[in-house]
């Protein structure tokens, strides 16, 4: 694949800071900004460009041109699409076991890989079909990506595909970059958006934003099972319904949570329009049965969701509506198979809250304002604490917060325990450090002299024996 990779990094601050960081996508500026959570200041701004060498000029008829990626027919010729010059970084996800972060470029069709150590660019891979959200399997180094197809997004609540996709893209990754065996999963519904993965990587779950169907995909035998989300509308999987409009999926043990933006729904049979409240659904991911569903209010447009690391609570970003003061954050508990609202914080200054994440100690919740350009900070009781303004017309998207931070020196397999297994891994790394992940290499430099050699092995063995 002949791809020109350009990465411009404007840095300020320390590379290996003690404080954990927040990664936020700035869609309109083709940037990912990195914030220091201790002082809520910008550490780095990463401008991304992933440009595939254009092949548009080889097509001499309109039909072939329109079918080609990033091409459009203009003035009797096949030319690069204006949209193709934009990346629009949409969603960011972290692998804190091995030391990577990944971002989808929904407009240009790329998935990009960076190092969590210093945010250096590693690789970009073109998958096409408007990659949206990611589910990462750090143990097996696999990426699963929902591909929604090009769309127009109307006030973050209605998605109307301009071309349809029903694919889940699959990539593998290593220290040298991203790769594909041309594997993908094809579901029976269009516009898969929400996606999640279980703890051991054997199952992924995705929800169609247009058909209101969810799918469970077995990554071991490739079995795909589909289920309607809305018992009130018994629509087949290939019919566009857009009643619940599911946005994001979240897997927690044997439970699957799905946020539904809902809103105005047109019943094509009766011609009537009904206002559907935003919802959060809880499913049993073993049996794929709906356990409970809770309404989050009219015009709330629930978007991204995240689980607290310290208790059985979910936090939901509420996109809201420009005509109502319904944008905000909701806290929802799940206990004994029941969902209950703890609190909802709204404010007239909030404008389309989109991404959401929580600090490693569970005390701070961060939400991105797609319309207002702020990263908003709340405590876990719903009190508004602070914000950092990242600019007008930035169209902030998904965010991700570091939970673990850097591994301990000597913990080469990053399992929070230093023992003989780390020595074995260190020997392998000394023999060929280029084949190992950033966090493995970082933890291997036991004497911190920027060189990994026999002396690091000796010091690690001595440390284990001493302790």
ZABA-509812 format. One record per residue (C-alpha): residue in three letters; x, y, z. Coordinates in steps of 0.25 Angstrom, whole numbers, padded with zeros to 4 digits, always signed. Example, Ala and Ser with C-alpha at 12.3 -4.5 7.8 and 13.67 -1.06 7.14 Angstrom:
ala+0049-0018+0031
ser+0055-0004+0029
END
This chain:
unk+0000+0000+0000
unk+0006+0013-0005
unk+0002+0023+0005
unk+0008+0036+0008
unk+0008+0038+0023
unk+0010+0052+0029
unk+0010+0055+0044
unk+0012+0069+0050
unk+0014+0069+0065
unk+0014+0083+0072
unk+0019+0079+0086
unk+0019+0086+0099
unk+0022+0080+0113
unk+0029+0067+0117
unk+0028+0055+0109
unk+0028+0045+0120
unk+0019+0053+0130
unk+0014+0047+0143
unk+0000+0052+0141
unk-0010+0044+0133
unk-0015+0050+0120
unk-0028+0052+0112
unk-0028+0050+0097
unk-0039+0058+0090
unk-0043+0058+0075
unk-0044+0072+0069
unk-0052+0068+0056
unk-0052+0081+0049
unk-0038+0084+0050
unk-0033+0070+0047
unk-0026+0069+0061
unk-0025+0061+0073
unk-0022+0069+0086
unk-0015+0063+0098
unk-0018+0069+0112
unk-0011+0068+0125
unk-0022+0064+0135
unk-0015+0070+0147
unk-0015+0084+0142
unk-0025+0083+0130
unk-0015+0089+0121
unk-0011+0085+0106
unk+0001+0076+0106
unk+0001+0074+0091
unk-0007+0077+0078
unk-0006+0066+0067
unk-0009+0070+0053
unk-0012+0058+0045
unk-0012+0055+0030
unk-0013+0042+0024
unk-0013+0043+0009
unk-0014+0031-0001
unk-0007+0034-0014
unk-0019+0038-0023
unk-0024+0028-0034
unk-0036+0036-0038
unk-0030+0041-0051
unk-0030+0026-0056
unk-0045+0026-0057
unk-0051+0031-0070
unk-0066+0029-0068
unk-0075+0035-0057
unk-0080+0021-0052
unk-0066+0016-0049
unk-0062+0029-0043
unk-0074+0030-0033
unk-0071+0016-0028
unk-0056+0019-0025
unk-0052+0024-0011
unk-0050+0039-0010
unk-0053+0042-0024
unk-0064+0050-0031
unk-0068+0053-0045
unk-0067+0068-0048
unk-0066+0076-0062
unk-0065+0062-0069
unk-0054+0057-0061
unk-0051+0048-0049
unk-0045+0057-0038
unk-0041+0056-0024
unk-0053+0058-0015
unk-0053+0071-0006
unk-0057+0062+0005
unk-0045+0053+0003
unk-0035+0065+0007
unk-0041+0064+0021
unk-0039+0054+0031
unk-0049+0058+0042
unk-0043+0050+0054
unk-0056+0044+0061
unk-0052+0034+0072
unk-0040+0031+0080
unk-0037+0018+0088
unk-0025+0014+0096
unk-0018+0001+0098
unk-0011+0003+0112
unk-0006-0011+0112
unk+0004-0010+0101
unk+0005+0006+0100
unk-0003+0010+0087
unk-0015+0019+0084
unk-0023+0019+0071
unk-0032+0029+0064
unk-0042+0028+0053
unk-0043+0038+0042
unk-0057+0037+0038
unk-0056+0046+0025
unk-0043+0040+0019
unk-0046+0026+0023
unk-0033+0023+0031
unk-0030+0017+0045
unk-0017+0022+0051
unk-0007+0017+0061
unk+0001+0025+0071
unk+0010+0022+0083
unk+0005+0025+0097
unk+0019+0028+0101
unk+0021+0040+0093
unk+0010+0041+0084
unk+0019+0038+0072
unk+0012+0034+0059
unk+0014+0019+0056
unk+0004+0016+0044
unk-0009+0019+0037
unk-0017+0008+0029
unk-0028+0012+0019
unk-0041+0004+0022
unk-0051+0013+0015
unk-0066+0013+0018
unk-0065+0024+0028
unk-0059+0017+0040
unk-0067+0022+0053
unk-0064+0015+0066
unk-0054+0005+0071
unk-0053-0007+0080
unk-0039-0011+0084
unk-0034-0025+0088
unk-0020-0022+0095
unk-0017-0037+0098
unk-0018-0041+0084
unk-0015-0028+0077
unk-0027-0027+0069
unk-0036-0015+0065
unk-0051-0016+0062
unk-0057-0003+0055
unk-0071+0000+0051
unk-0072+0006+0037
unk-0085+0015+0036
unk-0083+0019+0021
unk-0083+0034+0017
unk-0094+0041+0024
unk-0100+0054+0027
unk-0101+0057+0042
unk-0113+0066+0046
unk-0112+0072+0060
unk-0105+0059+0064
unk-0118+0052+0065
unk-0122+0047+0050
unk-0112+0040+0041
unk-0116+0038+0027
unk-0106+0030+0019
unk-0102+0035+0005
unk-0096+0021+0003
unk-0099+0009+0011
unk-0089+0001+0019
unk-0092-0012+0027
unk-0078-0015+0030
unk-0069-0017+0043
unk-0054-0015+0039
unk-0044-0024+0045
unk-0029-0020+0047
unk-0017-0026+0055
unk-0006-0017+0060
unk+0008-0018+0065
unk+0020-0009+0068
unk+0022-0007+0053
unk+0008-0003+0050
unk-0006-0008+0045
unk-0009-0019+0036
unk-0021-0026+0030
unk-0024-0040+0025
unk-0036-0035+0017
unk-0045-0039+0028
unk-0058-0032+0031
unk-0071-0036+0037
unk-0084-0033+0029
unk-0097-0031+0037
unk-0111-0031+0031
unk-0114-0016+0035
unk-0107-0003+0030
unk-0100+0007+0038
unk-0093+0000+0049
unk-0089+0010+0059
unk-0088+0006+0073
unk-0078-0005+0076
unk-0072-0012+0088
unk-0064-0025+0091
unk-0064-0034+0103
unk-0053-0036+0113
unk-0046-0048+0106
unk-0048-0043+0092
unk-0057-0055+0088
unk-0069-0046+0085
unk-0072-0033+0079
unk-0085-0026+0079
unk-0090-0015+0069
unk-0103-0007+0067
unk-0109-0002+0054
unk-0113+0013+0056
unk-0123+0012+0044
unk-0129-0002+0047
unk-0130-0002+0062
unk-0124-0016+0062
unk-0112-0021+0070
unk-0102-0032+0066
unk-0093-0042+0074
unk-0081-0047+0066
unk-0073-0058+0071
unk-0058-0055+0067
unk-0054-0070+0069
unk-0064-0076+0059
unk-0069-0064+0052
unk-0084-0067+0056
unk-0093-0054+0054
unk-0106-0054+0062
unk-0116-0042+0060
unk-0127-0037+0070
unk-0137-0026+0069
unk-0135-0015+0079
unk-0150-0010+0079
unk-0161-0020+0082
unk-0171-0009+0079
unk-0167-0009+0064
unk-0164-0023+0059
unk-0156-0018+0047
unk-0147-0027+0039
unk-0132-0024+0040
unk-0131-0018+0026
unk-0142-0008+0027
unk-0138+0006+0032
unk-0146+0009+0044
unk-0138+0020+0052
unk-0147+0019+0064
unk-0137+0017+0075
unk-0125+0021+0067
unk-0114+0014+0076
unk-0101+0021+0077
unk-0091+0014+0086
unk-0089+0000+0092
unk-0082-0004+0105
unk-0079-0018+0110
unk-0077-0020+0125
unk-0076-0035+0129
unk-0089-0042+0124
unk-0096-0029+0122
unk-0097-0020+0109
unk-0102-0006+0110
unk-0106+0002+0098
unk-0109+0017+0098
unk-0121+0021+0088
unk-0122+0036+0083
unk-0136+0034+0079
unk-0144+0047+0076
unk-0155+0049+0066
unk-0159+0036+0059
unk-0167+0036+0046
unk-0177+0024+0046
unk-0177+0021+0031
unk-0189+0012+0032
unk-0198+0023+0039
unk-0190+0036+0034
unk-0190+0040+0049
unk-0178+0046+0056
unk-0176+0042+0070
unk-0165+0048+0080
unk-0157+0036+0086
unk-0150+0039+0099
unk-0135+0036+0099
unk-0132+0023+0105
unk-0121+0014+0111
unk-0123-0001+0110
unk-0117-0013+0117
unk-0116-0026+0111
unk-0111-0040+0116
unk-0100-0042+0106
unk-0100-0057+0108
unk-0115-0059+0105
unk-0116-0046+0097
unk-0129-0043+0105
unk-0133-0029+0108
unk-0132-0028+0124
unk-0136-0013+0126
unk-0138+0000+0119
unk-0138+0014+0125
unk-0143+0027+0119
unk-0134+0039+0120
unk-0144+0049+0115
unk-0149+0056+0103
unk-0139+0063+0094
unk-0127+0058+0102
unk-0121+0050+0090
unk-0112+0041+0099
unk-0098+0039+0092
unk-0085+0033+0097
unk-0085+0024+0110
unk-0074+0020+0120
unk-0074+0011+0133
unk-0068+0016+0146
unk-0056+0009+0150
unk-0060+0008+0164
unk-0075+0004+0165
unk-0087+0000+0156
unk-0090+0013+0150
unk-0090+0018+0136
unk-0088+0032+0131
unk-0096+0037+0119
unk-0093+0049+0110
unk-0106+0056+0106
unk-0105+0063+0093
unk-0118+0070+0096
unk-0126+0079+0086
unk-0123+0094+0082
unk-0137+0097+0085
unk-0137+0091+0099
unk-0127+0092+0111
unk-0125+0077+0111
unk-0110+0075+0108
unk-0102+0070+0119
unk-0097+0057+0127
unk-0106+0046+0133
unk-0101+0036+0144
unk-0109+0023+0144
unk-0107+0011+0153
unk-0109-0003+0150
unk-0112-0012+0161
unk-0120-0025+0162
unk-0123-0024+0147
unk-0129-0011+0149
unk-0125+0003+0143
unk-0128+0015+0152
unk-0124+0030+0150
unk-0115+0036+0161
unk-0114+0050+0155
unk-0114+0058+0142
unk-0107+0071+0141
unk-0111+0081+0130
unk-0107+0095+0127
unk-0111+0105+0117
unk-0096+0107+0113
unk-0095+0092+0109
unk-0096+0090+0094
unk-0097+0076+0088
unk-0089+0068+0098
unk-0082+0056+0090
unk-0071+0049+0096
unk-0069+0044+0111
unk-0059+0037+0120
unk-0056+0036+0135
unk-0043+0038+0143
unk-0036+0025+0148
unk-0040+0028+0162
unk-0055+0030+0158
unk-0056+0044+0164
unk-0056+0052+0151
unk-0064+0051+0139
unk-0060+0058+0126
unk-0069+0061+0114
unk-0067+0068+0101
unk-0076+0079+0096
unk-0077+0077+0081
unk-0084+0090+0079
unk-0078+0099+0090
unk-0063+0095+0088
unk-0061+0091+0103
unk-0056+0079+0111
unk-0065+0080+0123
unk-0061+0074+0136
unk-0071+0068+0147
unk-0070+0061+0160
unk-0076+0048+0162
unk-0088+0054+0169
unk-0091+0063+0157
unk-0085+0076+0162
unk-0079+0084+0151
unk-0065+0087+0154
unk-0057+0093+0142
unk-0055+0093+0127
unk-0044+0096+0117
unk-0048+0103+0104
unk-0042+0097+0091
unk-0047+0107+0081
unk-0060+0111+0073
unk-0065+0102+0062
unk-0056+0091+0067
unk-0067+0080+0066
unk-0061+0072+0078
unk-0063+0057+0076
unk-0059+0045+0084
unk-0050+0046+0096
unk-0041+0036+0104
unk-0035+0037+0118
unk-0023+0029+0122
unk-0026+0020+0134
unk-0013+0012+0137
unk-0002+0021+0132
unk+0012+0017+0130
unk+0016+0003+0134
unk+0026+0001+0146
unk+0041-0001+0142
unk+0043-0016+0141
unk+0029-0020+0139
unk+0032-0023+0125
unk+0018-0031+0122
unk+0011-0019+0130
unk+0003-0029+0139
unk+0006-0021+0151
unk+0015-0032+0157
unk+0030-0033+0155
unk+0035-0047+0155
unk+0043-0058+0146
unk+0033-0056+0135
unk+0038-0041+0133
unk+0052-0046+0133
unk+0049-0056+0122
unk+0042-0045+0114
unk+0054-0035+0116
unk+0063-0045+0110
unk+0055-0046+0098
unk+0054-0031+0097
unk+0069-0030+0099
unk+0071-0039+0087
unk+0061-0031+0078
unk+0055-0019+0084
unk+0049-0014+0071
unk+0039-0025+0071
unk+0033-0021+0084
unk+0022-0011+0089
unk+0025+0003+0094
unk+0022+0000+0108
unk+0030-0013+0108
unk+0042-0006+0103
unk+0040+0005+0113
unk+0039-0004+0125
unk+0051-0012+0121
unk+0061+0000+0123
unk+0063-0004+0137
unk+0075+0006+0140
unk+0068+0016+0131
unk+0080+0019+0123
unk+0073+0019+0109
unk+0079+0006+0106
unk+0074-0008+0108
unk+0085-0019+0110
unk+0090-0029+0119
unk+0092-0019+0130
unk+0077-0018+0131
unk+0075-0033+0132
unk+0085-0033+0143
unk+0078-0022+0151
unk+0065-0028+0149
unk+0069-0041+0154
unk+0076-0035+0166
unk+0063-0027+0169
unk+0054-0039+0169
unk+0064-0047+0178
unk+0065-0035+0188
unk+0050-0034+0189
END
